[in-house]
Amino acid sequence: MAGAVRAALGVAVLGGFLFGGASAFGATAPAGGTVNFWGTPNSNGPGGTILLTGAIGDYGKTISVNSAGKPEKKGGYTEAVLKKGSILVNTTQLNSAVNAAFNQGSENAATCSASITVTGSLPIVSGTKAYAGITGTLTDTISFAAYGPYYTHGSKKGQCNEGSNATPTDQWASSTGSGTVSFG
């Protein structure tokens, strides 16, 4: 189950968090300040949803990308594609913290379940349209839980399948946090 949980969480971590800004056409640049965010990663594939509140606000989708902003399933960055522009965040530190949490063992083979909660930094890399010139760092808390699967055939029937290709029977993930942003 370790590999399956890591794979599912990898998608969740890369698909679950960011922040927002002001209108793209004719609006004054936002003053910046504290921004709060709530993400719901899509553990079954790329992307998730995000909502931003506070000094600025917006909503949209998140996708896993590489440092150049190109979509990549296991990229070390996340791009928030929001209604007023997009924002690119470096998620490599947070990904490392998640991997370390799994390496310390959060699984219970007897109940075929696992969970972690990890907090890490998200440095802002760049923004487009209303978010051009955005800078700052956010603190993100990722929570993830998974159950199953069990082997259904053979000599291991009824035992927890901890294989790297196992897909959890059910899973839950969230990404929440805040930070201070400014526009230059």
C-alpha positions in Angstrom: 0.0 0.0 0.0 3.0 2.4 0.6 3.6 2.8 -3.1 -0.1 3.3 -3.9 -0.5 5.8 -1.2 2.6 7.7 -2.3 1.4 7.7 -5.9 -2.1 8.9 -4.9 -0.7 11.6 -2.6 1.9 12.7 -5.1 -1.0 13.6 -7.4 -2.8 15.2 -4.5 0.1 17.3 -3.3 0.9 18.4 -6.8 -2.8 19.1 -7.5 -4.0 20.9 -4.5 -2.9 24.5 -3.6 -2.2 28.1 -4.5 -3.5 31.8 -4.1 -5.0 34.7 -6.2 -5.1 38.4 -7.4 -7.1 41.2 -9.0 -8.9 41.7 -12.3 -6.8 41.3 -15.5 -8.1 44.2 -17.5 -7.8 47.8 -16.4 -7.8 47.2 -12.6 -5.3 48.6 -10.2 -2.7 46.0 -9.0 -3.8 44.5 -5.7 -2.1 45.8 -2.6 -1.2 42.3 -1.4 -1.4 41.1 2.2 -2.5 37.8 3.8 -4.0 35.3 1.5 -5.8 32.1 2.6 -6.4 29.1 0.4 -8.3 25.8 0.4 -7.6 23.1 -2.1 -9.3 19.8 -3.0 -6.8 17.7 -4.9 -8.0 15.2 -7.5 -6.4 12.0 -6.2 -7.5 10.1 -9.4 -5.6 12.2 -11.9 -4.0 15.6 -12.6 -5.4 18.7 -11.1 -7.8 19.8 -8.4 -9.8 22.8 -7.4 -8.7 25.8 -5.3 -10.4 28.7 -3.5 -8.5 31.8 -2.3 -9.7 34.5 0.2 -8.2 37.4 2.1 -6.3 40.3 0.7 -7.1 39.0 -2.8 -9.4 36.2 -4.0 -10.1 33.9 -6.9 -10.8 30.3 -7.7 -9.9 27.8 -10.3 -8.0 24.6 -11.1 -4.5 23.4 -10.2 -2.2 21.3 -12.4 1.2 19.7 -11.9 3.9 21.3 -14.0 7.7 21.5 -14.3 9.8 24.6 -13.5 9.0 25.9 -17.0 5.3 25.7 -16.4 4.8 22.7 -18.8 2.3 20.1 -17.6 4.1 17.1 -16.0 2.4 14.3 -14.0 5.1 14.3 -11.3 6.4 17.9 -11.8 7.9 19.7 -8.8 5.7 22.8 -9.3 2.0 23.6 -9.2 0.2 26.1 -11.5 -3.1 27.5 -10.3 -5.1 28.4 -13.4 -7.5 30.9 -11.9 -10.2 33.1 -13.4 -8.0 36.2 -13.4 -4.7 34.7 -14.3 -2.3 32.0 -13.3 0.3 31.5 -10.5 3.2 29.2 -10.5 4.5 27.8 -7.1 7.5 25.7 -6.3 6.3 22.5 -4.4 9.6 20.7 -4.2 10.1 21.4 -0.4 6.6 20.3 0.4 6.9 17.1 -1.8 10.1 16.3 0.1 8.3 16.6 3.4 5.5 14.4 2.2 8.0 11.7 1.1 9.8 11.9 4.4 6.5 11.4 6.3 5.7 8.3 4.3 9.3 6.9 4.8 8.7 7.3 8.5 5.8 4.9 8.2 2.2 6.1 8.5 0.6 2.8 7.4 -1.2 0.2 9.5 -1.2 -3.1 7.6 -3.5 -4.7 10.1 -6.3 -2.2 9.2 -5.0 -1.5 5.7 -5.0 2.2 6.2 -2.6 5.1 6.2 -2.7 8.9 6.9 -0.3 11.8 7.1 -0.4 15.5 7.8 2.5 17.6 6.6 3.3 21.3 6.6 5.7 23.0 4.2 6.6 26.1 2.3 5.5 27.1 -1.2 7.7 29.8 -2.7 5.9 31.8 -5.4 7.7 31.6 -8.7 5.7 33.8 -11.1 2.2 34.9 -12.2 0.4 36.0 -15.3 -2.3 38.6 -16.1 -3.7 39.9 -12.8 -0.9 38.1 -10.9 2.0 39.4 -12.9 4.7 40.5 -10.4 3.4 38.5 -7.5 5.9 37.4 -4.9 5.8 35.8 -1.5 5.8 32.4 0.3 2.8 30.4 1.5 2.6 27.8 4.2 0.6 24.7 3.1 -0.7 21.9 5.3 -1.5 18.7 3.3 -3.7 16.1 4.9 -4.1 12.7 3.3 -5.8 9.4 4.3 -6.3 6.1 2.4 -8.0 2.8 3.0 -7.3 -0.5 1.3 -7.0 -2.3 -1.0 -7.0 -6.0 0.1 -6.0 -8.9 -2.1 -9.1 -10.6 -3.5 -7.4 -13.7 -4.9 -4.7 -16.3 -4.3 -2.8 -17.1 -1.2 -2.8 -13.5 0.1 -6.6 -13.1 -0.2 -7.9 -10.9 2.6 -4.4 -9.4 3.3 -3.6 -5.7 2.7 -2.1 -5.1 -0.7 0.9 -2.8 0.0 2.3 -3.1 -3.5 3.5 -0.1 -5.4 0.8 -0.5 -8.1 -2.0 -1.0 -5.6 -4.8 1.6 -5.8 -6.5 2.6 -2.5 -10.1 1.5 -2.1 -10.9 5.0 -0.8 -8.9 8.1 -0.1 -9.3 11.7 1.1 -7.0 14.7 0.7 -7.0 18.4 1.5 -4.6 21.4 1.1 -5.0 24.5 3.3 -2.8 27.4 4.2 -2.0 31.0 4.1 0.8 33.4 3.5 1.7 37.0 2.6 1.9 38.1 -1.0 2.9 41.4 -2.6 3.0 42.7 -6.1 6.0 44.5 -7.5 
